[in-house]
Amino acid sequence: MDVSVPPQPHPDLDSASFWTATAEGRLELCRCTACERWHQPPLERCRECDAATSFIPISGTGTLRSFIVVRHPAVPGYLEELPYVVGLVDLDEQEGLRLPGRLLDVDLEKLSGGERVSAEIVPLPGGDFHVAAFRILPA
């Protein structure tokens, strides 16, 4: 196993549009075409009303719900980045809509949770994929 390359996504029918959007520099999530409920992870049909879904751009802003500081080598491709922070973000679009991602340029001494963040699309090393990462917004 190459420890310089992180695990790569394996898009399926439900997630392919997400990966296409991030490759083009956009953050899009799955939304019901009828009741407009957001779904993450993506679904072909809405779990609320059974209507079809499609991918729609989102703002990428939200609130840091929780986070972990990774201090020990655990994920190939990020061994040189230690320590790094992975957060769970409550997105502004809908209550309960959450997206995980790395937090970029974080001051660990000041991080407490509840910070406002904004998504940025960054390359995933070792392949052609891009992922959402988050930056703390100025207070």
N, CA, C and O atoms as CSV, one atom per row, in Angstrom:
chain,resi,resn,atom,element,x,y,z
A,1,MET,N,N,0.841,-1.175,0.000
A,1,MET,CA,C,0.000,0.000,0.000
A,1,MET,C,C,0.890,1.243,0.000
A,1,MET,O,O,1.853,1.323,0.762
A,2,ASP,N,N,0.564,2.206,-0.854
A,2,ASP,CA,C,1.288,3.461,-0.962
A,2,ASP,C,C,0.793,4.407,0.127
A,2,ASP,O,O,-0.339,4.885,0.061
A,3,VAL,N,N,1.633,4.685,1.134
A,3,VAL,CA,C,1.199,5.528,2.251
A,3,VAL,C,C,1.226,7.012,1.910
A,3,VAL,O,O,0.861,7.843,2.742
A,4,SER,N,N,1.654,7.360,0.690
A,4,SER,CA,C,1.658,8.767,0.303
A,4,SER,C,C,0.345,9.185,-0.360
A,4,SER,O,O,0.146,10.363,-0.658
A,5,VAL,N,N,-0.541,8.228,-0.590
A,5,VAL,CA,C,-1.796,8.506,-1.289
A,5,VAL,C,C,-2.977,8.133,-0.396
A,5,VAL,O,O,-3.062,6.998,0.072
A,6,PRO,N,N,-3.897,9.089,-0.154
A,6,PRO,CA,C,-5.077,8.748,0.651
A,6,PRO,C,C,-6.030,7.850,-0.126
A,6,PRO,O,O,-5.955,7.784,-1.353
A,7,PRO,N,N,-6.924,7.160,0.573
A,7,PRO,CA,C,-7.931,6.352,-0.115
A,7,PRO,C,C,-8.711,7.217,-1.111
A,7,PRO,O,O,-9.008,8.380,-0.842
A,8,GLN,N,N,-9.030,6.634,-2.248
A,8,GLN,CA,C,-9.747,7.361,-3.297
A,8,GLN,C,C,-11.221,6.954,-3.299
A,8,GLN,O,O,-11.549,5.809,-2.991
A,9,PRO,N,N,-12.107,7.889,-3.646
A,9,PRO,CA,C,-13.534,7.564,-3.719
A,9,PRO,C,C,-13.820,6.539,-4.822
A,9,PRO,O,O,-13.045,6.375,-5.764
A,10,HIS,N,N,-14.933,5.872,-4.673
A,10,HIS,CA,C,-15.443,4.960,-5.693
A,10,HIS,C,C,-16.874,5.401,-6.003
A,10,HIS,O,O,-17.827,4.860,-5.443
A,11,PRO,N,N,-17.025,6.389,-6.900
A,11,PRO,CA,C,-18.368,6.917,-7.189
A,11,PRO,C,C,-19.312,5.819,-7.665
A,11,PRO,O,O,-18.925,4.900,-8.386
A,12,ASP,N,N,-20.558,5.950,-7.239
A,12,ASP,CA,C,-21.612,5.065,-7.719
A,12,ASP,C,C,-22.694,5.931,-8.350
A,12,ASP,O,O,-22.519,7.144,-8.473
A,13,LEU,N,N,-23.797,5.333,-8.748
A,13,LEU,CA,C,-24.867,6.098,-9.402
A,13,LEU,C,C,-25.387,7.232,-8.522
A,13,LEU,O,O,-25.717,8.305,-9.028
A,14,ASP,N,N,-25.464,7.008,-7.222
A,14,ASP,CA,C,-25.982,8.036,-6.325
A,14,ASP,C,C,-25.000,9.184,-6.096
A,14,ASP,O,O,-25.424,10.323,-5.903
A,15,SER,N,N,-23.706,8.904,-6.113
A,15,SER,CA,C,-22.726,9.933,-5.753
A,15,SER,C,C,-21.956,10.526,-6.934
A,15,SER,O,O,-21.204,11.483,-6.745
A,16,ALA,N,N,-22.117,9.997,-8.124
A,16,ALA,CA,C,-21.321,10.455,-9.275
A,16,ALA,C,C,-21.464,11.952,-9.530
A,16,ALA,O,O,-20.480,12.610,-9.870
A,17,SER,N,N,-22.656,12.501,-9.376
A,17,SER,CA,C,-22.852,13.933,-9.622
A,17,SER,C,C,-22.111,14.796,-8.606
A,17,SER,O,O,-21.643,15.884,-8.943
A,18,PHE,N,N,-22.002,14.324,-7.374
A,18,PHE,CA,C,-21.221,15.034,-6.362
A,18,PHE,C,C,-19.774,15.150,-6.817
A,18,PHE,O,O,-19.186,16.230,-6.754
A,19,TRP,N,N,-19.199,14.042,-7.276
A,19,TRP,CA,C,-17.804,14.033,-7.687
A,19,TRP,C,C,-17.583,14.833,-8.962
A,19,TRP,O,O,-16.532,15.454,-9.120
A,20,THR,N,N,-18.529,14.830,-9.855
A,20,THR,CA,C,-18.429,15.658,-11.062
A,20,THR,C,C,-18.402,17.135,-10.688
A,20,THR,O,O,-17.595,17.901,-11.215
A,21,ALA,N,N,-19.293,17.534,-9.769
A,21,ALA,CA,C,-19.344,18.935,-9.342
A,21,ALA,C,C,-18.045,19.354,-8.665
A,21,ALA,O,O,-17.513,20.421,-8.974
A,22,THR,N,N,-17.518,18.537,-7.744
A,22,THR,CA,C,-16.287,18.932,-7.058
A,22,THR,C,C,-15.119,19.004,-8.042
A,22,THR,O,O,-14.236,19.847,-7.885
A,23,ALA,N,N,-15.101,18.133,-9.050
A,23,ALA,CA,C,-14.048,18.185,-10.069
A,23,ALA,C,C,-14.088,19.504,-10.829
A,23,ALA,O,O,-13.069,19.976,-11.334
A,24,GLU,N,N,-15.283,20.095,-10.905
A,24,GLU,CA,C,-15.460,21.378,-11.596
A,24,GLU,C,C,-15.419,22.555,-10.625
A,24,GLU,O,O,-15.714,23.686,-11.008
A,25,GLY,N,N,-15.048,22.288,-9.350
A,25,GLY,CA,C,-14.887,23.351,-8.376
A,25,GLY,C,C,-16.150,23.792,-7.670
A,25,GLY,O,O,-16.170,24.849,-7.040
A,26,ARG,N,N,-17.209,22.998,-7.764
A,26,ARG,CA,C,-18.488,23.344,-7.119
A,26,ARG,C,C,-18.809,22.328,-6.030
A,26,ARG,O,O,-18.412,21.165,-6.107
A,27,LEU,N,N,-19.534,22.787,-5.018
A,27,LEU,CA,C,-20.050,21.886,-3.988
A,27,LEU,C,C,-21.546,21.772,-4.219
A,27,LEU,O,O,-22.282,22.750,-4.085
A,28,GLU,N,N,-21.989,20.577,-4.565
A,28,GLU,CA,C,-23.403,20.305,-4.798
A,28,GLU,C,C,-23.816,19.103,-3.960
A,28,GLU,O,O,-23.066,18.140,-3.804
A,29,LEU,N,N,-25.036,19.188,-3.423
A,29,LEU,CA,C,-25.587,18.071,-2.665
A,29,LEU,C,C,-26.929,17.675,-3.244
A,29,LEU,O,O,-27.535,18.407,-4.027
A,30,CYS,N,N,-27.372,16.514,-2.847
A,30,CYS,CA,C,-28.603,15.902,-3.342
A,30,CYS,C,C,-29.821,16.570,-2.688
A,30,CYS,O,O,-29.877,16.738,-1.470
A,31,ARG,N,N,-30.797,16.947,-3.534
A,31,ARG,CA,C,-32.010,17.602,-3.032
A,31,ARG,C,C,-33.231,17.037,-3.757
A,31,ARG,O,O,-33.188,16.762,-4.956
A,32,CYS,N,N,-34.303,16.873,-3.014
A,32,CYS,CA,C,-35.556,16.379,-3.574
A,32,CYS,C,C,-36.130,17.421,-4.544
A,32,CYS,O,O,-36.159,18.615,-4.242
A,33,THR,N,N,-36.574,16.960,-5.688
A,33,THR,CA,C,-37.145,17.871,-6.685
A,33,THR,C,C,-38.570,18.281,-6.339
A,33,THR,O,O,-39.099,19.217,-6.939
A,34,ALA,N,N,-39.202,17.605,-5.388
A,34,ALA,CA,C,-40.584,17.931,-5.015
A,34,ALA,C,C,-40.637,18.691,-3.685
A,34,ALA,O,O,-41.059,19.847,-3.654
A,35,CYS,N,N,-40.218,18.059,-2.597
A,35,CYS,CA,C,-40.333,18.690,-1.273
A,35,CYS,C,C,-39.118,19.536,-0.906
A,35,CYS,O,O,-39.134,20.231,0.110
A,36,GLU,N,N,-38.064,19.484,-1.722
A,36,GLU,CA,C,-36.849,20.274,-1.573
A,36,GLU,C,C,-36.016,19.931,-0.327
A,36,GLU,O,O,-35.230,20.752,0.147
A,37,ARG,N,N,-36.193,18.736,0.186
A,37,ARG,CA,C,-35.388,18.274,1.324
A,37,ARG,C,C,-34.012,17.855,0.812
A,37,ARG,O,O,-33.896,17.165,-0.201
A,38,TRP,N,N,-32.974,18.283,1.530
A,38,TRP,CA,C,-31.604,17.901,1.197
A,38,TRP,C,C,-31.311,16.518,1.766
A,38,TRP,O,O,-31.831,16.147,2.819
A,39,HIS,N,N,-30.471,15.753,1.057
A,39,HIS,CA,C,-30.091,14.411,1.499
A,39,HIS,C,C,-28.581,14.235,1.400
A,39,HIS,O,O,-27.989,14.410,0.335
A,40,GLN,N,N,-27.980,13.892,2.512
A,40,GLN,CA,C,-26.565,13.578,2.545
A,40,GLN,C,C,-26.403,12.418,3.508
A,40,GLN,O,O,-26.693,12.580,4.693
A,41,PRO,N,N,-25.951,11.251,3.056
A,41,PRO,CA,C,-25.472,10.940,1.718
A,41,PRO,C,C,-26.601,10.975,0.686
A,41,PRO,O,O,-27.782,10.927,1.029
A,42,PRO,N,N,-26.204,11.060,-0.587
A,42,PRO,CA,C,-27.197,11.194,-1.656
A,42,PRO,C,C,-28.050,9.942,-1.834
A,42,PRO,O,O,-27.616,8.819,-1.580
A,43,LEU,N,N,-29.273,10.182,-2.279
A,43,LEU,CA,C,-30.228,9.107,-2.553
A,43,LEU,C,C,-30.879,9.331,-3.910
A,43,LEU,O,O,-31.020,10.469,-4.359
A,44,GLU,N,N,-31.266,8.266,-4.547
A,44,GLU,CA,C,-31.967,8.377,-5.827
A,44,GLU,C,C,-33.384,8.924,-5.638
A,44,GLU,O,O,-33.884,9.686,-6.466
A,45,ARG,N,N,-34.023,8.522,-4.533
A,45,ARG,CA,C,-35.398,8.949,-4.237
A,45,ARG,C,C,-35.423,9.582,-2.851
A,45,ARG,O,O,-34.675,9.180,-1.960
A,46,CYS,N,N,-36.283,10.565,-2.681
A,46,CYS,CA,C,-36.415,11.260,-1.406
A,46,CYS,C,C,-36.968,10.321,-0.340
A,46,CYS,O,O,-37.941,9.607,-0.582
A,47,ARG,N,N,-36.355,10.321,0.830
A,47,ARG,CA,C,-36.839,9.459,1.914
A,47,ARG,C,C,-38.096,10.020,2.558
A,47,ARG,O,O,-38.761,9.320,3.322
A,48,GLU,N,N,-38.439,11.291,2.259
A,48,GLU,CA,C,-39.640,11.909,2.819
A,48,GLU,C,C,-40.861,11.711,1.931
A,48,GLU,O,O,-41.935,11.359,2.420
A,49,CYS,N,N,-40.702,11.938,0.609
A,49,CYS,CA,C,-41.877,11.923,-0.276
A,49,CYS,C,C,-41.721,10.988,-1.473
A,49,CYS,O,O,-42.642,10.873,-2.282
A,50,ASP,N,N,-40.575,10.317,-1.602
A,50,ASP,CA,C,-40.298,9.349,-2.654
A,50,ASP,C,C,-40.156,9.967,-4.050
A,50,ASP,O,O,-40.179,9.244,-5.046
A,51,ALA,N,N,-40.011,11.287,-4.132
A,51,ALA,CA,C,-39.794,11.935,-5.432
A,51,ALA,C,C,-38.329,11.772,-5.843
A,51,ALA,O,O,-37.484,11.392,-5.033
A,52,ALA,N,N,-38.048,12.061,-7.096
A,52,ALA,CA,C,-36.680,12.004,-7.604
A,52,ALA,C,C,-35.834,13.102,-6.965
A,52,ALA,O,O,-36.360,14.102,-6.475
A,53,THR,N,N,-34.537,12.904,-6.976
A,53,THR,CA,C,-33.604,13.898,-6.454
A,53,THR,C,C,-32.669,14.355,-7.565
A,53,THR,O,O,-32.542,13.704,-8.602
A,54,SER,N,N,-32.023,15.484,-7.325
A,54,SER,CA,C,-30.986,15.968,-8.238
A,54,SER,C,C,-29.957,16.727,-7.411
A,54,SER,O,O,-30.198,17.039,-6.244
A,55,PHE,N,N,-28.822,17.020,-8.010
A,55,PHE,CA,C,-27.769,17.728,-7.300
A,55,PHE,C,C,-27.885,19.220,-7.575
A,55,PHE,O,O,-28.015,19.656,-8.718
A,56,ILE,N,N,-27.835,19.997,-6.479
A,56,ILE,CA,C,-28.016,21.441,-6.520
A,56,ILE,C,C,-26.839,22.084,-5.779
A,56,ILE,O,O,-26.404,21.560,-4.753
A,57,PRO,N,N,-26.320,23.205,-6.280
A,57,PRO,CA,C,-25.242,23.888,-5.562
A,57,PRO,C,C,-25.701,24.356,-4.180
A,57,PRO,O,O,-26.852,24.748,-3.986
A,58,ILE,N,N,-24.767,24.302,-3.228
A,58,ILE,CA,C,-25.028,24.816,-1.887
A,58,ILE,C,C,-24.014,25.910,-1.581
A,58,ILE,O,O,-23.001,26.049,-2.268
A,59,SER,N,N,-24.299,26.679,-0.547
A,59,SER,CA,C,-23.412,27.793,-0.182
A,59,SER,C,C,-22.078,27.297,0.361
A,59,SER,O,O,-21.044,27.932,0.157
A,60,GLY,N,N,-22.103,26.165,1.051
A,60,GLY,CA,C,-20.882,25.646,1.669
A,60,GLY,C,C,-20.569,26.285,3.009
A,60,GLY,O,O,-19.531,25.996,3.605
A,61,THR,N,N,-21.450,27.147,3.491
A,61,THR,CA,C,-21.231,27.755,4.799
A,61,THR,C,C,-22.008,26.997,5.860
A,61,THR,O,O,-23.040,26.386,5.583
A,62,GLY,N,N,-21.497,27.048,7.069
A,62,GLY,CA,C,-22.171,26.364,8.156
A,62,GLY,C,C,-21.452,26.582,9.467
A,62,GLY,O,O,-20.607,27.467,9.601
A,63,THR,N,N,-21.806,25.755,10.427
A,63,THR,CA,C,-21.256,25.846,11.776
A,63,THR,C,C,-20.558,24.533,12.126
A,63,THR,O,O,-21.093,23.448,11.900
A,64,LEU,N,N,-19.372,24.655,12.675
A,64,LEU,CA,C,-18.614,23.476,13.086
A,64,LEU,C,C,-19.318,22.823,14.266
A,64,LEU,O,O,-19.343,23.369,15.369
A,65,ARG,N,N,-19.889,21.650,14.022
A,65,ARG,CA,C,-20.642,20.931,15.053
A,65,ARG,C,C,-19.712,20.203,16.017
A,65,ARG,O,O,-19.869,20.288,17.235
A,66,SER,N,N,-18.744,19.489,15.455
A,66,SER,CA,C,-17.775,18.754,16.264
A,66,SER,C,C,-16.522,18.544,15.432
A,66,SER,O,O,-16.513,18.789,14.225
A,67,PHE,N,N,-15.470,18.090,16.086
A,67,PHE,CA,C,-14.218,17.873,15.379
A,67,PHE,C,C,-13.348,16.894,16.150
A,67,PHE,O,O,-13.542,16.666,17.344
A,68,ILE,N,N,-12.394,16.327,15.442
A,68,ILE,CA,C,-11.358,15.520,16.071
A,68,ILE,C,C,-10.009,16.032,15.586
A,68,ILE,O,O,-9.876,16.493,14.452
A,69,VAL,N,N,-9.033,15.945,16.444
A,69,VAL,CA,C,-7.663,16.271,16.077
A,69,VAL,C,C,-6.938,14.948,15.887
A,69,VAL,O,O,-6.798,14.163,16.825
A,70,VAL,N,N,-6.485,14.711,14.674
A,70,VAL,CA,C,-5.761,13.478,14.362
A,70,VAL,C,C,-4.284,13.739,14.634
A,70,VAL,O,O,-3.644,14.547,13.961
A,71,ARG,N,N,-3.762,13.043,15.628
A,71,ARG,CA,C,-2.374,13.245,16.046
A,71,ARG,C,C,-1.482,12.047,15.735
A,71,ARG,O,O,-0.256,12.156,15.768
A,72,HIS,N,N,-2.093,10.911,15.435
A,72,HIS,CA,C,-1.338,9.691,15.156
A,72,HIS,C,C,-1.580,9.269,13.715
A,72,HIS,O,O,-2.679,9.460,13.195
A,73,PRO,N,N,-0.580,8.702,13.067
A,73,PRO,CA,C,-0.750,8.280,11.675
A,73,PRO,C,C,-1.882,7.269,11.543
A,73,PRO,O,O,-1.834,6.189,12.131
A,74,ALA,N,N,-2.900,7.629,10.766
A,74,ALA,CA,C,-4.059,6.749,10.630
A,74,ALA,C,C,-4.508,6.609,9.178
A,74,ALA,O,O,-4.990,5.550,8.776
A,75,VAL,N,N,-4.352,7.666,8.397
A,75,VAL,CA,C,-4.860,7.664,7.028
A,75,VAL,C,C,-3.706,7.904,6.062
A,75,VAL,O,O,-3.050,8.944,6.126
A,76,PRO,N,N,-3.453,6.949,5.167
A,76,PRO,CA,C,-2.407,7.168,4.167
A,76,PRO,C,C,-2.663,8.477,3.411
A,76,PRO,O,O,-3.806,8.847,3.144
A,77,GLY,N,N,-1.583,9.155,3.079
A,77,GLY,CA,C,-1.684,10.400,2.334
A,77,GLY,C,C,-1.696,11.629,3.217
A,77,GLY,O,O,-1.522,12.744,2.727
A,78,TYR,N,N,-1.899,11.443,4.510
A,78,TYR,CA,C,-1.928,12.573,5.431
A,78,TYR,C,C,-0.910,12.414,6.557
A,78,TYR,O,O,-0.979,13.123,7.561
A,79,LEU,N,N,0.027,11.494,6.397
A,79,LEU,CA,C,1.004,11.221,7.450
A,79,LEU,C,C,1.899,12.431,7.712
A,79,LEU,O,O,2.339,12.646,8.842
A,80,GLU,N,N,2.166,13.213,6.684
A,80,GLU,CA,C,3.012,14.395,6.825
A,80,GLU,C,C,2.241,15.601,7.331
A,80,GLU,O,O,2.842,16.634,7.627
A,81,GLU,N,N,0.918,15.491,7.437
A,81,GLU,CA,C,0.067,16.613,7.822
A,81,GLU,C,C,-0.214,16.663,9.327
A,81,GLU,O,O,-0.846,17.606,9.802
A,82,LEU,N,N,0.242,15.673,10.073
A,82,LEU,CA,C,-0.083,15.587,11.498
A,82,LEU,C,C,0.412,16.798,12.268
A,82,LEU,O,O,1.494,17.300,11.963
A,83,PRO,N,N,-0.326,17.288,13.248
A,83,PRO,CA,C,-1.732,16.949,13.482
A,83,PRO,C,C,-2.626,17.692,12.495
A,83,PRO,O,O,-2.274,18.766,12.009
A,84,TYR,N,N,-3.786,17.105,12.206
A,84,TYR,CA,C,-4.773,17.778,11.369
A,84,TYR,C,C,-6.143,17.571,11.984
A,84,TYR,O,O,-6.335,16.711,12.843
A,85,VAL,N,N,-7.090,18.373,11.531
A,85,VAL,CA,C,-8.415,18.389,12.133
A,85,VAL,C,C,-9.439,17.967,11.099
A,85,VAL,O,O,-9.429,18.436,9.961
A,86,VAL,N,N,-10.330,17.065,11.518
A,86,VAL,CA,C,-11.480,16.678,10.702
A,86,VAL,C,C,-12.718,17.150,11.459
A,86,VAL,O,O,-12.896,16.854,12.640
A,87,GLY,N,N,-13.561,17.884,10.755
A,87,GLY,CA,C,-14.750,18.433,11.396
A,87,GLY,C,C,-16.030,17.922,10.775
A,87,GLY,O,O,-16.049,17.429,9.647
A,88,LEU,N,N,-17.093,18.051,11.536
A,88,LEU,CA,C,-18.442,17.768,11.057
A,88,LEU,C,C,-19.184,19.099,11.066
A,88,LEU,O,O,-19.322,19.736,12.111
A,89,VAL,N,N,-19.660,19.513,9.894
A,89,VAL,CA,C,-20.247,20.836,9.726
A,89,VAL,C,C,-21.754,20.727,9.522
A,89,VAL,O,O,-22.228,19.967,8.677
A,90,ASP,N,N,-22.499,21.503,10.314
A,90,ASP,CA,C,-23.939,21.685,10.094
A,90,ASP,C,C,-24.077,22.757,9.020
A,90,ASP,O,O,-23.777,23.927,9.256
A,91,LEU,N,N,-24.530,22.351,7.846
A,91,LEU,CA,C,-24.651,23.291,6.732
A,91,LEU,C,C,-25.871,24.198,6.906
A,91,LEU,O,O,-26.878,23.797,7.490
A,92,ASP,N,N,-25.767,25.414,6.396
A,92,ASP,CA,C,-26.822,26.414,6.561
A,92,ASP,C,C,-28.119,26.063,5.832
A,92,ASP,O,O,-29.185,26.546,6.215
A,93,GLU,N,N,-28.050,25.248,4.810
A,93,GLU,CA,C,-29.214,24.995,3.961
A,93,GLU,C,C,-30.378,24.313,4.676
A,93,GLU,O,O,-31.537,24.523,4.318
A,94,GLN,N,N,-30.072,23.499,5.684
A,94,GLN,CA,C,-31.155,22.733,6.318
A,94,GLN,C,C,-30.685,22.187,7.664
A,94,GLN,O,O,-29.548,21.733,7.791
A,95,GLU,N,N,-31.537,22.231,8.642
A,95,GLU,CA,C,-31.215,21.644,9.934
A,95,GLU,C,C,-30.933,20.151,9.752
A,95,GLU,O,O,-31.684,19.440,9.084
A,96,GLY,N,N,-29.848,19.697,10.352
A,96,GLY,CA,C,-29.487,18.283,10.272
A,96,GLY,C,C,-28.706,17.895,9.029
A,96,GLY,O,O,-28.301,16.740,8.899
A,97,LEU,N,N,-28.482,18.834,8.108
A,97,LEU,CA,C,-27.684,18.550,6.916
A,97,LEU,C,C,-26.221,18.765,7.286
A,97,LEU,O,O,-25.800,19.884,7.580
A,98,ARG,N,N,-25.456,17.683,7.267
A,98,ARG,CA,C,-24.071,17.735,7.741
A,98,ARG,C,C,-23.111,17.175,6.694
A,98,ARG,O,O,-23.447,16.297,5.900
A,99,LEU,N,N,-21.904,17.727,6.735
A,99,LEU,CA,C,-20.865,17.272,5.827
A,99,LEU,C,C,-19.548,17.243,6.595
A,99,LEU,O,O,-19.198,18.223,7.252
A,100,PRO,N,N,-18.814,16.133,6.523
A,100,PRO,CA,C,-17.498,16.085,7.154
A,100,PRO,C,C,-16.436,16.636,6.216
A,100,PRO,O,O,-16.617,16.644,4.998
A,101,GLY,N,N,-15.343,17.089,6.779
A,101,GLY,CA,C,-14.225,17.546,5.961
A,101,GLY,C,C,-13.071,18.002,6.831
A,101,GLY,O,O,-13.237,18.286,8.017
A,102,ARG,N,N,-11.910,18.064,6.223
A,102,ARG,CA,C,-10.744,18.586,6.934
A,102,ARG,C,C,-10.914,20.073,7.163
A,102,ARG,O,O,-11.523,20.771,6.351
A,103,LEU,N,N,-10.378,20.555,8.267
A,103,LEU,CA,C,-10.327,21.989,8.535
A,103,LEU,C,C,-8.929,22.461,8.160
A,103,LEU,O,O,-7.933,21.878,8.588
A,104,LEU,N,N,-8.859,23.507,7.370
A,104,LEU,CA,C,-7.594,24.001,6.852
A,104,LEU,C,C,-7.083,25.166,7.687
A,104,LEU,O,O,-7.857,26.014,8.130
A,105,ASP,N,N,-5.768,25.198,7.897
A,105,ASP,CA,C,-5.104,26.313,8.583
A,105,ASP,C,C,-5.757,26.654,9.913
A,105,ASP,O,O,-6.148,27.798,10.149
A,106,VAL,N,N,-5.870,25.659,10.777
A,106,VAL,CA,C,-6.554,25.808,12.062
A,106,VAL,C,C,-5.549,26.052,13.184
A,106,VAL,O,O,-4.507,25.400,13.252
A,107,ASP,N,N,-5.873,26.991,14.054
A,107,ASP,CA,C,-5.114,27.192,15.286
A,107,ASP,C,C,-5.740,26.279,16.336
A,107,ASP,O,O,-6.809,26.581,16.866
A,108,LEU,N,N,-5.079,25.169,16.635
A,108,LEU,CA,C,-5.636,24.169,17.552
A,108,LEU,C,C,-5.908,24.741,18.939
A,108,LEU,O,O,-6.817,24.279,19.628
A,109,GLU,N,N,-5.142,25.728,19.352
A,109,GLU,CA,C,-5.331,26.316,20.675
A,109,GLU,C,C,-6.628,27.111,20.779
A,109,GLU,O,O,-7.164,27.280,21.874
A,110,LYS,N,N,-7.137,27.601,19.649
A,110,LYS,CA,C,-8.334,28.439,19.661
A,110,LYS,C,C,-9.592,27.704,19.214
A,110,LYS,O,O,-10.692,28.249,19.309
A,111,LEU,N,N,-9.446,26.486,18.734
A,111,LEU,CA,C,-10.586,25.736,18.203
A,111,LEU,C,C,-11.430,25.177,19.343
A,111,LEU,O,O,-10.908,24.531,20.252
A,112,SER,N,N,-12.745,25.429,19.291
A,112,SER,CA,C,-13.603,24.947,20.374
A,112,SER,C,C,-14.912,24.341,19.881
A,112,SER,O,O,-15.632,23.719,20.663
A,113,GLY,N,N,-15.230,24.508,18.615
A,113,GLY,CA,C,-16.531,24.086,18.094
A,113,GLY,C,C,-17.470,25.271,18.087
A,113,GLY,O,O,-17.319,26.194,18.888
A,114,GLY,N,N,-18.424,25.252,17.203
A,114,GLY,CA,C,-19.366,26.353,17.077
A,114,GLY,C,C,-18.892,27.445,16.137
A,114,GLY,O,O,-19.635,28.392,15.879
A,115,GLU,N,N,-17.671,27.341,15.616
A,115,GLU,CA,C,-17.158,28.353,14.698
A,115,GLU,C,C,-17.905,28.301,13.372
A,115,GLU,O,O,-18.354,27.240,12.937
A,116,ARG,N,N,-18.030,29.456,12.742
A,116,ARG,CA,C,-18.597,29.535,11.395
A,116,ARG,C,C,-17.499,29.151,10.411
A,116,ARG,O,O,-16.353,29.580,10.548
A,117,VAL,N,N,-17.861,28.334,9.411
A,117,VAL,CA,C,-16.894,27.851,8.433
A,117,VAL,C,C,-17.443,28.007,7.023
A,117,VAL,O,O,-18.642,28.189,6.812
A,118,SER,N,N,-16.534,27.931,6.078
A,118,SER,CA,C,-16.900,27.977,4.665
A,118,SER,C,C,-16.127,26.889,3.922
A,118,SER,O,O,-14.939,26.677,4.165
A,119,ALA,N,N,-16.822,26.206,3.013
A,119,ALA,CA,C,-16.201,25.115,2.253
A,119,ALA,C,C,-15.345,25.664,1.125
A,119,ALA,O,O,-15.590,26.739,0.576
A,120,GLU,N,N,-14.348,24.888,0.813
A,120,GLU,CA,C,-13.483,25.173,-0.319
A,120,GLU,C,C,-13.186,23.815,-0.957
A,120,GLU,O,O,-12.980,22.827,-0.252
A,121,ILE,N,N,-13.165,23.768,-2.268
A,121,ILE,CA,C,-12.885,22.518,-2.979
A,121,ILE,C,C,-11.382,22.415,-3.186
A,121,ILE,O,O,-10.759,23.309,-3.759
A,122,VAL,N,N,-10.802,21.301,-2.708
A,122,VAL,CA,C,-9.357,21.096,-2.797
A,122,VAL,C,C,-9.081,19.747,-3.460
A,122,VAL,O,O,-9.888,18.824,-3.348
A,123,PRO,N,N,-7.942,19.628,-4.150
A,123,PRO,CA,C,-7.593,18.343,-4.755
A,123,PRO,C,C,-7.344,17.277,-3.700
A,123,PRO,O,O,-6.783,17.562,-2.641
A,124,LEU,N,N,-7.756,16.063,-3.985
A,124,LEU,CA,C,-7.434,14.910,-3.157
A,124,LEU,C,C,-6.154,14.307,-3.728
A,124,LEU,O,O,-6.158,13.839,-4.867
A,125,PRO,N,N,-5.059,14.306,-2.970
A,125,PRO,CA,C,-3.791,13.799,-3.513
A,125,PRO,C,C,-3.912,12.364,-4.037
A,125,PRO,O,O,-4.636,11.532,-3.489
A,126,GLY,N,N,-3.178,12.114,-5.114
A,126,GLY,CA,C,-3.067,10.759,-5.616
A,126,GLY,C,C,-4.074,10.350,-6.668
A,126,GLY,O,O,-4.103,9.186,-7.067
A,127,GLY,N,N,-4.899,11.276,-7.130
A,127,GLY,CA,C,-5.893,10.922,-8.143
A,127,GLY,C,C,-6.488,12.166,-8.768
A,127,GLY,O,O,-5.931,13.260,-8.678
A,128,ASP,N,N,-7.622,11.975,-9.399
A,128,ASP,CA,C,-8.282,13.069,-10.104
A,128,ASP,C,C,-9.445,13.674,-9.320
A,128,ASP,O,O,-10.174,14.511,-9.852
A,129,PHE,N,N,-9.627,13.269,-8.081
A,129,PHE,CA,C,-10.777,13.726,-7.307
A,129,PHE,C,C,-10.475,15.009,-6.537
A,129,PHE,O,O,-9.323,15.338,-6.253
A,130,HIS,N,N,-11.549,15.715,-6.213
A,130,HIS,CA,C,-11.503,16.904,-5.365
A,130,HIS,C,C,-12.504,16.687,-4.233
A,130,HIS,O,O,-13.507,15.993,-4.398
A,131,VAL,N,N,-12.213,17.290,-3.085
A,131,VAL,CA,C,-13.073,17.121,-1.910
A,131,VAL,C,C,-13.341,18.482,-1.279
A,131,VAL,O,O,-12.649,19.463,-1.550
A,132,ALA,N,N,-14.360,18.512,-0.437
A,132,ALA,CA,C,-14.653,19.724,0.316
A,132,ALA,C,C,-13.810,19.733,1.582
A,132,ALA,O,O,-13.729,18.737,2.301
A,133,ALA,N,N,-13.187,20.871,1.841
A,133,ALA,CA,C,-12.483,21.137,3.098
A,133,ALA,C,C,-13.047,22.451,3.608
A,133,ALA,O,O,-13.702,23.176,2.859
A,134,PHE,N,N,-12.805,22.762,4.857
A,134,PHE,CA,C,-13.427,23.942,5.458
A,134,PHE,C,C,-12.389,24.851,6.078
A,134,PHE,O,O,-11.368,24.405,6.602
A,135,ARG,N,N,-12.683,26.149,6.002
A,135,ARG,CA,C,-11.883,27.187,6.661
A,135,ARG,C,C,-12.758,27.930,7.656
A,135,ARG,O,O,-13.937,28.178,7.405
A,136,ILE,N,N,-12.166,28.279,8.784
A,136,ILE,CA,C,-12.858,29.082,9.783
A,136,ILE,C,C,-13.049,30.484,9.217
A,136,ILE,O,O,-12.104,31.084,8.704
A,137,LEU,N,N,-14.263,31.003,9.310
A,137,LEU,CA,C,-14.540,32.365,8.858
A,137,LEU,C,C,-14.129,33.365,9.936
A,137,LEU,O,O,-14.201,33.059,11.126
A,138,PRO,N,N,-13.704,34.545,9.530
A,138,PRO,CA,C,-13.360,35.574,10.529
A,138,PRO,C,C,-14.588,35.906,11.381
A,138,PRO,O,O,-15.719,35.929,10.894
A,139,ALA,N,N,-14.333,36.159,12.653
A,139,ALA,CA,C,-15.437,36.480,13.579
A,139,ALA,C,C,-16.014,37.855,13.302
A,139,ALA,O,O,-16.945,38.282,13.984
